Amino acid sequence: MSTNRAAQAEQYFQSLRQNAYPGRGIVIGQTPDGTRLVQVYWIMGRSENSRNRVFIQEANGFVRTEAKDPAKLTDPSLIIYYPVKHANGAHIVTNGDQTDTIHEALLSGSTFEAALATRTYEPDAPNFTPRISGLIDVNDGQFAYKLSILKSNGNTEDQTLRHTYTYEKALPGYGHCIHTYAGDGNPLPSFQGEPALVPIASDDIWLIADAYWQALNDENRISLLVKTIQIGSGETELLIVNKE
């Protein structure tokens, strides 16, 4: 079983290398030594406006996107947001301002699922980019982590498809990956199917970051972050990679 799992994870990781434009992506899993849970988030861009971004870590551990060159920023609505926030032991990662929706819900005693029930895909016709979100809640005794995607049905406004995937146990050395697009195109085709099994091949946050950074298309990759959460203590570590 473990051999099949390793082959399956590696196969998808290699397909990611061949994908010129998976868009924004989230990976959540566990280090091989089983001591830390891991969140990976990356952004990509095709337009000058989308590429004009960097990740900035704030003093409280939140991460925001910011224009690399403010003079070139033309439309901040869908590209400037907080991809990473936390609240009371719950660690949120998303590809848009639904981070704030989830954060506010958790602070008020509501849930990840209830927060996302109030949101839909991004209003960027004709792509209708999916909103992808992930959660690690160290106080959740049942689920190790969750992933969600909100997307349109076939690049139309006819129907919102809402899928939440809950993982009761993290697998040391593996994670699950979800991203916005199946690949490049016009309009951009949404991610299909369940989150894919992928490797988290190192306990070292730098090596995790480098592996995923190198897997992304060199021309289209913009920024990437890796966050680890120590199981038990809840201690976190955060690493950011911004394209030069």
VOKEMI-377881 format. One record per residue: x, y, z of N, C-alpha, C in turn. Coordinates in Angstrom, 2 decimals, always signed. Example, Ala and Ser with C-alpha at 12.3 -4.5 7.8 and 13.67 -1.06 7.14 Angstrom:
     n_X     n_Y     n_Z    ca_X    ca_Y    ca_Z     c_X     c_Y     c_Z
  +13.19   -5.69   +7.80  +12.30   -4.50   +7.80  +13.20   -3.30   +7.80
  +12.85   -2.25   +7.08  +13.67   -1.06   +7.14  +12.90   +0.03   +7.87
//
This chain:
     n_X     n_Y     n_Z    ca_X    ca_Y    ca_Z     c_X     c_Y     c_Z
   +0.83   -1.21   +0.00   +0.00   +0.00   +0.00   +0.86   +1.26   +0.00
   +1.90   +1.29   +0.85   +2.73   +2.47   +0.94   +3.47   +2.73   -0.36
   +3.87   +1.63   -1.07   +4.54   +1.78   -2.37   +3.59   +2.40   -3.38
   +2.33   +1.92   -3.41   +1.33   +2.48   -4.32   +1.05   +3.94   -3.99
   +0.99   +4.25   -2.69   +0.74   +5.62   -2.27   +1.87   +6.54   -2.74
   +3.09   +6.09   -2.55   +4.24   +6.89   -2.97   +4.23   +7.13   -4.47
   +3.90   +6.10   -5.23   +3.85   +6.23   -6.69   +2.74   +7.17   -7.12
   +1.59   +7.06   -6.47   +0.46   +7.93   -6.79   +0.79   +9.39   -6.51
   +1.41   +9.63   -5.35   +1.76  +11.00   -4.98   +2.80  +11.58   -5.93
   +3.79  +10.78   -6.27   +4.84  +11.24   -7.17   +4.31  +11.49   -8.57
   +3.37  +10.68   -9.00   +2.78  +10.86  -10.33   +2.09  +12.21  -10.43
   +1.33  +12.57   -9.38   +0.64  +13.86   -9.46   +1.63  +15.02   -9.36
   +2.65  +14.84   -8.51   +3.67  +15.89   -8.38   +4.35  +16.14   -9.73
   +4.63  +15.08  -10.47   +5.25  +15.24  -11.78   +4.27  +15.89  -12.77
   +2.99  +15.57  -12.64   +2.02  +16.21  -13.53   +1.93  +17.70  -13.24
   +2.14  +18.08  -11.97   +2.16  +19.50  -11.62   +3.32  +20.20  -12.32
   +4.44  +19.51  -12.41   +5.62  +20.06  -13.10   +5.32  +20.32  -14.58
   +4.45  +19.49  -15.16   +4.13  +19.60  -16.59   +2.99  +20.59  -16.85
   +2.36  +21.08  -15.79   +1.20  +21.95  -15.93   +1.66  +23.40  -15.96
   +1.51  +24.06  -17.10   +1.99  +25.43  -17.23   +1.21  +26.40  -16.35
   -0.05  +26.07  -16.06   -0.85  +27.04  -15.30   -1.90  +26.37  -14.42
   -1.47  +25.79  -13.29   -2.46  +25.29  -12.32   -3.11  +26.39  -11.52
   -2.63  +27.64  -11.67   -3.20  +28.78  -10.96   -2.72  +28.84   -9.52
   -3.62  +29.24   -8.62   -3.28  +29.27   -7.20   -3.50  +27.88   -6.60
   -2.67  +27.49   -5.65   -2.76  +26.13   -5.13   -2.53  +26.04   -3.64
   -3.15  +25.03   -3.04   -2.99  +24.74   -1.61   -2.61  +23.27   -1.46
   -1.63  +23.02   -0.60   -1.30  +21.66   -0.17   -1.37  +21.65   +1.35
   -2.03  +20.65   +1.92   -2.01  +20.45   +3.37   -1.66  +18.99   +3.65
   -0.74  +18.79   +4.58   -0.34  +17.43   +4.93   +0.53  +17.41   +6.17
   +1.46  +16.45   +6.21   +2.26  +16.23   +7.41   +3.70  +15.89   +7.02
   +4.63  +16.37   +7.84   +6.03  +16.07   +7.60   +6.29  +14.57   +7.77
   +7.33  +14.05   +7.12   +7.62  +12.62   +7.22   +7.82  +12.12   +8.64
   +8.37  +12.96   +9.52   +8.60  +12.51  +10.89   +7.34  +12.55  +11.75
   +6.23  +13.04  +11.17   +4.95  +13.03  +11.87   +4.79  +14.07  +12.96
   +5.72  +15.02  +13.06   +5.68  +15.97  +14.17   +4.96  +17.27  +13.84
   +4.80  +17.58  +12.54   +4.21  +18.87  +12.15   +3.23  +18.70  +11.00
   +2.18  +19.47  +11.07   +1.29  +19.62   +9.93   +1.80  +20.76   +9.06
   +1.51  +20.68   +7.77   +2.10  +21.60   +6.80   +1.02  +22.22   +5.93
   +1.15  +23.51   +5.68   +0.33  +24.19   +4.67   +1.27  +24.82   +3.64
   +1.00  +24.58   +2.38   +1.71  +25.23   +1.28   +0.68  +26.02   +0.49
   +1.04  +27.24   +0.11   +0.15  +28.03   -0.75   +0.99  +28.77   -1.77
   +0.54  +28.75   -3.02   +1.26  +29.50   -4.05   +0.30  +30.29   -4.91
   +0.84  +31.32   -5.54   +0.08  +32.10   -6.52   +0.86  +32.15   -7.83
   +0.10  +32.22   -8.92   +0.68  +32.34  -10.26   -0.05  +33.47  -10.98
   +0.49  +33.90  -12.11   -0.16  +34.98  -12.84   +0.24  +34.99  -14.30
   -0.71  +35.38  -15.15   -0.43  +35.54  -16.58   -0.37  +37.00  -16.98
   -1.19  +37.85  -16.35   -1.23  +39.27  -16.70   -0.22  +40.06  -15.86
   +0.11  +41.25  -16.32   +1.04  +42.10  -15.57   +0.48  +42.43  -14.19
   -0.85  +42.65  -14.10   -1.47  +42.97  -12.82   -1.36  +41.79  -11.85
   -1.59  +40.57  -12.36   -1.52  +39.39  -11.51   -0.09  +39.10  -11.06
   +0.86  +39.40  -11.92   +2.26  +39.12  -11.59   +2.88  +40.16  -10.68
   +2.20  +41.26  -10.49   +2.72  +42.37   -9.69   +2.36  +42.18   -8.21
   +2.80  +41.03   -7.63   +2.43  +40.73   -6.25   +3.58  +40.07   -5.49
   +3.58  +40.28   -4.19   +4.47  +39.57   -3.29   +3.69  +39.21   -2.03
   +4.19  +38.22   -1.30   +3.65  +37.89   +0.02   +4.41  +38.69   +1.08
   +3.67  +39.24   +2.03   +4.25  +39.98   +3.14   +3.76  +39.38   +4.45
   +4.68  +39.01   +5.33   +4.29  +38.50   +6.65   +4.15  +39.65   +7.63
   +3.03  +39.66   +8.36   +2.81  +40.67   +9.38   +3.30  +40.17  +10.74
   +3.44  +41.08  +11.68   +4.01  +40.75  +12.99   +3.20  +39.68  +13.73
   +1.89  +39.64  +13.48   +1.03  +38.67  +14.17   +0.99  +37.30  +13.48
   +1.78  +37.14  +12.43   +1.81  +35.87  +11.72   +0.87  +35.76  +10.54
   +0.00  +36.75  +10.35   -0.85  +36.78   +9.16   +0.04  +37.07   +7.94
   -0.44  +36.66   +6.76   +0.26  +36.96   +5.52   -0.72  +37.66   +4.58
   -0.25  +38.72   +3.95   -1.07  +39.43   +2.97   -0.34  +39.50   +1.63
   -1.09  +39.68   +0.57   -0.49  +39.98   -0.73   -0.38  +41.50   -0.84
   +0.62  +41.93   -1.56   +0.88  +43.36   -1.72   +1.43  +43.59   -3.12
   +1.14  +44.74   -3.69   +1.68  +45.06   -5.01   +3.19  +45.25   -4.91
   +3.91  +44.53   -5.77   +5.37  +44.68   -5.80   +5.74  +46.08   -6.26
   +5.01  +46.58   -7.24   +5.18  +47.96   -7.73   +3.80  +48.62   -7.69
   +3.52  +49.42   -6.65   +2.19  +50.04   -6.51   +1.77  +50.85   -7.73
   +2.72  +51.42   -8.45   +2.41  +52.25   -9.61   +1.80  +51.44  -10.75
   +2.05  +50.11  -10.75   +1.54  +49.25  -11.82   +0.24  +48.54  -11.45
   -0.24  +48.75  -10.22   -1.45  +48.07   -9.78   -2.67  +48.69  -10.44
   -3.43  +47.86  -11.19   -4.59  +48.39  -11.91   -5.92  +47.98  -11.28
   -6.00  +46.76  -10.75   -7.25  +46.28  -10.15   -6.91  +45.40   -8.94
   -7.06  +45.94   -7.73   -6.69  +45.18   -6.54   -7.75  +44.19   -6.07
   -8.94  +44.19   -6.67  -10.10  +43.53   -6.08   -9.92  +42.04   -5.80
   -9.28  +41.32   -6.71   -9.15  +39.88   -6.54   -7.71  +39.42   -6.31
   -6.78  +40.36   -6.25   -5.38  +39.95   -6.09   -4.75  +40.42   -4.78
   -5.40  +41.37   -4.08   -4.88  +41.84   -2.80   -5.78  +41.31   -1.69
   -5.24  +40.45   -0.85   -6.04  +39.80   +0.19   -5.08  +39.15   +1.20
   -5.65  +38.54   +2.23   -4.89  +37.77   +3.21   -5.03  +36.28   +2.89
   -4.00  +35.62   +2.40   -4.11  +34.17   +2.19   -4.00  +33.36   +3.48
   -3.36  +33.93   +4.50   -3.13  +33.19   +5.74   -3.52  +34.03   +6.95
   -4.38  +33.44   +7.79   -4.71  +34.00   +9.10   -4.88  +32.84  +10.08
   -4.95  +33.15  +11.36   -5.21  +32.12  +12.36   -6.10  +32.70  +13.45
   -6.79  +31.79  +14.16   -7.68  +32.21  +15.25   -7.85  +31.06  +16.22
   -7.41  +31.24  +17.45   -7.65  +30.26  +18.51   -7.22  +28.84  +18.14
   -6.06  +28.72  +17.52   -5.55  +27.40  +17.17   -6.00  +26.88  +15.82
   -6.80  +27.66  +15.11   -7.25  +27.28  +13.77   -6.44  +28.07  +12.74
   -5.83  +27.37  +11.81   -4.94  +27.97  +10.82   -5.60  +27.92   +9.45
   -5.88  +29.09   +8.90   -6.65  +29.25   +7.66   -5.70  +29.57   +6.52
   -5.95  +28.97   +5.35   -5.23  +29.32   +4.13   -6.22  +29.29   +2.98
   -6.27  +30.37   +2.20   -7.20  +30.43   +1.07   -6.59  +31.25   -0.06
   -7.30  +31.26   -1.19   -6.83  +32.02   -2.34   -7.58  +33.34   -2.53
   -8.23  +33.85   -1.48   -8.96  +35.10   -1.65   -9.45  +35.67   -0.34
  -10.35  +36.65   -0.44  -10.80  +37.33   +0.77  -11.77  +36.49   +1.60
  -12.04  +35.24   +1.16  -12.81  +34.35   +2.03  -12.01  +33.98   +3.28
  -10.70  +34.23   +3.29   -9.91  +34.08   +4.52  -10.56  +34.88   +5.64
  -10.94  +36.13   +5.32  -11.55  +37.01   +6.32  -12.90  +36.46   +6.77
  -13.68  +35.93   +5.82  -14.99  +35.37   +6.15  -14.85  +34.20   +7.12
  -13.89  +33.32   +6.85  -13.66  +32.16   +7.73  -13.13  +32.61   +9.08
  -12.21  +33.56   +9.07  -11.61  +34.06  +10.32  -12.68  +34.66  +11.23
  -13.53  +35.50  +10.66  -14.59  +36.12  +11.45  -15.57  +35.08  +11.98
  -15.88  +34.07  +11.16  -16.80  +33.02  +11.59  -16.23  +32.23  +12.76
  -14.97  +31.86  +12.67  -14.36  +31.08  +13.75  -14.28  +31.88  +15.04
  -13.99  +33.16  +14.93  -13.95  +34.01  +16.13  -15.32  +34.14  +16.79
  -16.38  +34.03  +15.99  -17.73  +34.17  +16.53  -18.34  +32.84  +16.95
  -17.56  +31.75  +16.84  -18.06  +30.44  +17.24  -18.71  +29.64  +16.14
  -18.65  +30.15  +14.90  -19.21  +29.43  +13.77  -18.15  +28.50  +13.18
  -18.41  +27.98  +11.98  -17.55  +26.96  +11.41  -17.01  +27.34  +10.04
  -15.99  +26.60   +9.64  -15.38  +26.70   +8.32  -16.45  +26.52   +7.24
  -17.25  +25.47   +7.39  -18.27  +25.16   +6.38  -19.35  +26.23   +6.31
  -19.79  +26.72   +7.47  -20.83  +27.75   +7.49  -20.33  +29.04   +6.86
  -19.08  +29.38   +7.11  -18.51  +30.59   +6.52  -18.50  +30.49   +5.00
  -18.06  +29.35   +4.48  -17.96  +29.19   +3.03  -19.33  +29.06   +2.36
  -20.35  +28.69   +3.13  -21.70  +28.62   +2.57  -22.22  +30.00   +2.19
  -21.58  +31.05   +2.70  -21.99  +32.42   +2.37  -21.23  +32.98   +1.17
  -20.29  +32.21   +0.63  -19.45  +32.69   -0.48  -19.67  +31.85   -1.72
  -19.14  +32.31   -2.84  -19.21  +31.58   -4.08  -17.89  +31.77   -4.83
  -17.85  +31.32   -6.10  -16.65  +31.48   -6.92  -16.37  +32.97   -7.17
  -15.20  +33.27   -7.71  -14.83  +34.67   -7.95  -15.58  +35.23   -9.16
  -15.94  +36.52   -9.11  -16.73  +37.13  -10.19  -15.86  +37.62  -11.35
  -15.06  +36.73  -11.89  -14.12  +37.12  -12.95  -14.47  +36.42  -14.26
  -15.69  +36.63  -14.73  -16.12  +36.02  -16.00  -15.08  +36.30  -17.08
  -14.82  +35.35  -18.00  -15.52  +34.08  -18.18  -14.90  +32.91  -17.39
  -13.87  +33.21  -16.56  -13.19  +32.11  -15.86  -13.95  +31.61  -14.64
  -14.61  +32.55  -13.92  -15.28  +32.21  -12.66  -14.35  +31.35  -11.79
  -13.19  +31.92  -11.48  -12.15  +31.20  -10.76  -12.66  +30.60   -9.46
  -12.38  +29.34   -9.19  -12.80  +28.72   -7.94  -12.16  +29.39   -6.73
  -12.89  +29.40   -5.63  -12.30  +29.76   -4.34  -11.87  +28.47   -3.66
  -10.59  +28.36   -3.35  -10.08  +27.19   -2.65   -9.65  +27.61   -1.25
   -9.92  +26.76   -0.27   -9.66  +27.08   +1.14   -9.22  +25.84   +1.88
   -8.40  +26.06   +2.92   -7.95  +24.95   +3.75   -7.93  +25.35   +5.21
   -8.05  +24.36   +6.09   -8.07  +24.62   +7.53   -7.36  +23.50   +8.28
   -6.49  +23.91   +9.19   -5.95  +23.02  +10.22   -6.38  +23.61  +11.55
   -7.17  +22.88  +12.32   -7.61  +23.33  +13.64   -7.04  +22.37  +14.68
   -6.07  +22.83  +15.44   -5.40  +21.94  +16.41   -6.35  +21.50  +17.53
   -7.49  +22.17  +17.66   -8.46  +21.80  +18.69   -9.51  +20.81  +18.19
   -9.45  +20.48  +16.91  -10.41  +19.56  +16.32   -9.93  +18.12  +16.54
  -10.60  +17.40  +17.39  -10.19  +16.05  +17.71  -10.56  +15.03  +16.65
  -11.40  +15.40  +15.70  -11.84  +14.45  +14.68  -11.08  +14.59  +13.37
  -10.86  +15.83  +12.93  -10.27  +16.04  +11.61   -8.89  +16.66  +11.71
   -7.94  +16.09  +10.97   -6.59  +16.64  +10.92   -6.57  +17.92  +10.09
   -7.32  +17.90   +8.97   -7.39  +19.11   +8.13   -8.57  +19.00   +7.17
   -8.90  +20.14   +6.57  -10.01  +20.23   +5.63   -9.58  +21.03   +4.41
  -10.16  +20.70   +3.28   -9.97  +21.46   +2.04  -11.34  +21.70   +1.41
  -11.49  +22.84   +0.77  -12.77  +23.19   +0.15  -12.54  +23.83   -1.21
  -13.48  +23.62   -2.12  -13.50  +24.33   -3.39  -14.92  +24.77   -3.69
  -15.08  +26.02   -4.06  -16.35  +26.58   -4.53  -16.14  +26.96   -5.99
  -16.88  +26.36   -6.89  -16.63  +26.63   -8.30  -17.92  +26.67   -9.09
  -17.83  +27.27  -10.27  -19.00  +27.33  -11.15  -19.14  +25.99  -11.87
  -20.32  +25.73  -12.36  -20.58  +24.53  -13.13  -20.30  +24.83  -14.60
  -19.12  +24.43  -15.08  -18.80  +24.58  -16.50  -18.60  +26.01  -16.95
  -17.95  +26.83  -16.13  -17.67  +28.23  -16.47  -18.95  +29.00  -16.82
  -20.01  +28.72  -16.05  -21.26  +29.47  -16.19  -21.70  +29.91  -14.80
  -22.68  +30.81  -14.78  -23.24  +31.25  -13.51  -24.50  +30.46  -13.13
  -24.75  +29.36  -13.84  -25.97  +28.58  -13.61  -26.01  +27.93  -12.24
  -24.84  +27.53  -11.73  -24.84  +26.71  -10.52  -23.49  +26.82   -9.82
  -23.53  +26.90   -8.49  -22.30  +26.86   -7.70  -22.12  +25.45   -7.16
  -20.97  +24.88   -7.40  -20.63  +23.56   -6.88  -19.78  +23.76   -5.63
  -20.17  +23.13   -4.53  -19.50  +23.30   -3.24  -19.02  +21.94   -2.74
  -17.72  +21.80   -2.61  -17.15  +20.53   -2.16  -16.22  +20.79   -0.98
  -16.43  +20.07   +0.11  -15.53  +20.12   +1.26  -15.01  +18.71   +1.52
  -13.70  +18.62   +1.68  -13.04  +17.33   +1.91  -12.42  +17.35   +3.30
  -12.77  +16.38   +4.12  -12.29  +16.33   +5.50  -11.42  +15.09   +5.69
  -10.25  +15.30   +6.24   -9.27  +14.23   +6.40   -9.10  +13.95   +7.89
   -9.52  +12.76   +8.31   -9.51  +12.43   +9.73   -8.10  +12.17  +10.25
   -7.21  +11.78   +9.36   -5.85  +11.45   +9.78   -4.86  +11.97   +8.75
   -3.85  +12.66   +9.20   -2.78  +13.07   +8.30   -1.82  +11.90   +8.10
   -1.24  +11.83   +6.90   -0.32  +10.75   +6.56   +1.10  +11.30   +6.55
   +1.98  +10.81   +7.42   +3.36  +11.33   +7.44   +4.01  +11.22   +6.06
   +4.53  +12.36   +5.60   +5.21  +12.38   +4.30   +4.31  +12.65   +3.11
   +3.03  +12.93   +3.38   +2.08  +13.16   +2.28   +1.15  +14.33   +2.60
   +0.54  +14.85   +1.55   -0.48  +15.87   +1.71   -1.49  +15.74   +0.60
   -2.47  +16.62   +0.61   -3.46  +16.69   -0.46   -3.40  +18.08   -1.09
   -3.49  +18.09   -2.41   -3.30  +19.32   -3.19   -4.57  +19.65   -3.95
   -4.94  +20.92   -3.91   -6.05  +21.43   -4.71   -5.60  +22.74   -5.32
   -5.98  +23.00   -6.56   -5.60  +24.27   -7.19   -6.76  +24.77   -8.04
   -6.66  +26.00   -8.49   -7.81  +26.63   -9.11   -8.11  +26.11  -10.51
   -7.07  +25.83  -11.30   -7.29  +25.48  -12.70   -6.73  +24.10  -13.04
   -7.40  +23.43  -13.97   -6.89  +22.16  -14.47   -5.65  +22.38  -15.32
   -5.54  +23.56  -15.91   -4.41  +23.92  -16.77   -4.71  +25.23  -17.46
   -3.86  +25.60  -18.41   -4.04  +26.85  -19.13   -5.22  +26.72  -20.10
   -5.75  +27.86  -20.52   -6.87  +27.85  -21.46   -7.59  +29.18  -21.45
   -8.57  +29.31  -22.31   -9.37  +30.53  -22.38  -10.79  +30.16  -22.80
  -11.75  +30.12  -21.84  -11.54  +30.44  -20.43  -10.74  +29.35  -19.72
  -10.23  +29.70  -18.54   -9.42  +28.76  -17.77  -10.32  +27.66  -17.20
   -9.99  +26.39  -17.44  -10.82  +25.29  -16.94  -10.59  +25.05  -15.45
  -11.66  +24.91  -14.69  -11.55  +24.72  -13.24  -10.96  +23.36  -12.89
  -10.35  +23.30  -11.73   -9.86  +22.04  -11.15  -10.98  +21.02  -11.11
  -10.63  +19.77  -11.41  -11.63  +18.70  -11.44  -11.27  +17.60  -10.46
  -12.28  +16.99   -9.86  -12.07  +15.84   -9.01  -11.70  +16.19   -7.58
  -11.27  +15.16   -6.84  -10.88  +15.33   -5.45   -9.47  +15.91   -5.36
   -9.12  +16.51   -4.22   -7.73  +16.91   -4.00   -6.80  +15.72   -4.22
   -5.65  +15.98   -4.80   -4.74  +14.92   -5.19   -3.69  +14.65   -4.12
   -3.35  +13.38   -3.95   -2.29  +13.01   -3.02   -0.95  +13.47   -3.59
   -0.15  +14.13   -2.76   +1.17  +14.62   -3.19   +2.18  +14.35   -2.08
   +3.48  +14.35   -2.42   +4.50  +14.09   -1.41   +4.86  +15.35   -0.62
   +5.12  +15.15   +0.65   +5.84  +16.14   +1.46   +7.10  +15.40   +1.91
   +8.14  +15.55   +1.11   +9.26  +14.62   +1.17  +10.34  +14.98   +2.18
  +10.15  +16.07   +2.92  +11.19  +16.50   +3.85  +10.58  +17.04   +5.13
  +11.35  +16.98   +6.21  +10.97  +17.63   +7.46  +11.43  +19.08   +7.49
  +12.24  +19.48   +6.52  +12.85  +20.81   +6.47  +11.95  +21.76   +5.68
  +11.53  +22.85   +6.31  +10.61  +23.79   +5.67  +11.21  +24.39   +4.39
  +12.52  +24.60   +4.36  +13.18  +25.15   +3.18  +13.12  +24.16   +2.02
  +13.31  +22.89   +2.31  +13.28  +21.88   +1.26  +11.87  +21.65   +0.74
  +10.87  +21.74   +1.62   +9.48  +21.65   +1.19   +9.17  +22.80   +0.23
   +9.55  +24.01   +0.62   +9.30  +25.18   -0.21  +10.00  +25.06   -1.56
  +11.25  +24.63   -1.53  +12.01  +24.53   -2.78  +11.39  +23.49   -3.72
  +10.94  +22.38   -3.17  +10.36  +21.33   -4.01   +9.14  +21.84   -4.76
   +8.26  +22.54   -4.07   +7.04  +23.03   -4.73   +7.32  +24.24   -5.61
   +8.24  +25.08   -5.20   +8.61  +26.23   -6.03   +9.19  +25.75   -7.37
  +10.07  +24.75   -7.31  +10.68  +24.23   -8.54   +9.68  +23.48   -9.41
   +8.60  +22.99   -8.79   +7.58  +22.26   -9.56   +6.68  +23.20  -10.36
   +6.66  +24.48  -10.00   +5.79  +25.44  -10.68   +6.46  +26.03  -11.91
   +5.66  +26.31  -12.91   +6.15  +26.90  -14.15   +6.93  +28.18  -13.87
   +8.15  +28.24  -14.37   +9.07  +29.33  -14.04   +8.53  +30.69  -14.47
   +7.87  +30.74  -15.61   +7.37  +32.02  -16.13   +6.17  +32.53  -15.34
   +5.31  +31.62  -14.90   +4.04  +32.02  -14.31   +4.01  +32.03  -12.78
   +4.99  +31.41  -12.12   +4.99  +31.40  -10.65   +5.32  +32.79  -10.13
   +4.67  +33.16   -9.00   +4.81  +34.49   -8.44   +5.36  +34.43   -7.01
   +4.63  +33.76   -6.14   +5.03  +33.67   -4.73   +4.55  +32.35   -4.15
   +5.22  +31.92   -3.08   +4.87  +30.67   -2.41   +5.18  +30.81   -0.93
   +4.38  +30.17   -0.09   +4.66  +30.14   +1.34   +4.48  +28.72   +1.86
   +5.22  +28.42   +2.91   +5.05  +27.18   +3.64   +4.90  +27.52   +5.12
   +3.89  +26.95   +5.74   +3.66  +27.14   +7.17   +3.60  +25.76   +7.82
   +4.32  +25.59   +8.92   +4.24  +24.34   +9.67   +3.66  +24.61  +11.05
   +2.89  +23.63  +11.54   +2.27  +23.72  +12.87   +2.69  +22.49  +13.66
   +3.37  +22.72  +14.76   +3.84  +21.62  +15.60   +2.65  +20.94  +16.27
   +2.57  +19.62  +16.10   +1.50  +18.87  +16.74   +1.78  +18.81  +18.23
   +0.79  +19.20  +19.01   +0.96  +19.23  +20.46   +1.12  +20.65  +20.97
   +2.24  +21.29  +20.64   +2.49  +22.64  +21.15   +1.79  +23.72  +20.34
   +1.52  +23.44  +19.05   +0.91  +24.45  +18.19   +1.88  +25.49  +17.69
   +3.16  +25.33  +17.98   +4.17  +26.30  +17.53   +4.24  +26.30  +16.02
   +4.37  +27.49  +15.44   +4.36  +27.61  +13.98   +5.69  +28.15  +13.45
   +5.94  +27.83  +12.19   +7.06  +28.39  +11.45   +6.55  +28.75  +10.07
   +7.01  +29.88   +9.53   +6.52  +30.36   +8.24   +7.69  +30.76   +7.36
   +7.63  +30.34   +6.11   +8.66  +30.68   +5.13   +7.97  +31.21   +3.88
   +8.47  +32.33   +3.35   +7.91  +32.95   +2.16   +8.97  +33.01   +1.06
   +8.57  +32.67   -0.16   +9.41  +32.79   -1.34   +8.71  +33.71   -2.32
   +9.32  +34.84   -2.66   +8.78  +35.75   -3.67   +9.73  +35.77   -4.88
   +9.15  +35.76   -6.07   +9.95  +35.80   -7.29  +10.73  +37.09   -7.35
  +11.98  +36.96   -7.73  +12.84  +38.16   -7.82  +12.38  +39.08   -8.94
//
